[in-house]
Amino acid sequence: MFGILEKSLRKHAEILTPKEYHDIYGTVGVVHVLGEDWHIHNFRDLCDYLKKPVGISDMKRVRLRQIMKANKHYINVKLDYTYTMDDLSKCPVTLLKRGHAIENIERFDPPLVPLRNKIKAEKCLDIKKLLQQRFGENWKNNDQLQLYVKVIDHEEGLSDQCEDDEIVECECMEEGPGLSMI
């Protein structure tokens, strides 16, 4: 599959939008687009309710079982070192921290993780220069490049709030090529 994708990607001189990648990848398999078909939730807040089982990364099988004790639901975890044998000396452990019930977790609605990272001002300038060289001064009017327009305008709006991001040229660059001693 990767070989077929590599050959398909070589046939395209330039790919400007994520949609073009999705179309190419769609020729060899099903494409699930992040932010449209699936989302990332922030489950870090679950650490308030759950504890980390020691040695879980070394296990071959992790079995979860929900039990009820004293009208409270608990999740027990059994960790197995092998795929076939049960180690009877190991007792199931609970994932819940003391004093927490699963009902609290059922009401937990984790927020979505934002899909955009901050881009440095220098990177935005480089992207602008490349787009101007390739598509001319009116590159912002190109429908295919609206993704770049949104990202750069968003980042410029953020950098306008902070005036400390000015680009300062060092003295040695003003003198020309070569090294100079100060």
Secondary structure, DSSP 8 states (H G I E B T S, - for coil): -HHHHHHHHHT-S---SHHHHHHHHHTTS----BTTTB--B--GGGGGTB---TTGGG-SEEEEEEEEETTEEEEEEEEESSSS---TT---EESB-TT--HHHHHT----B--S-----HHHHHHHHHHHHHHH-TTGGG-GGGHHHHHHHHHHHHHHHH-GGG-----HHHHH-SS----
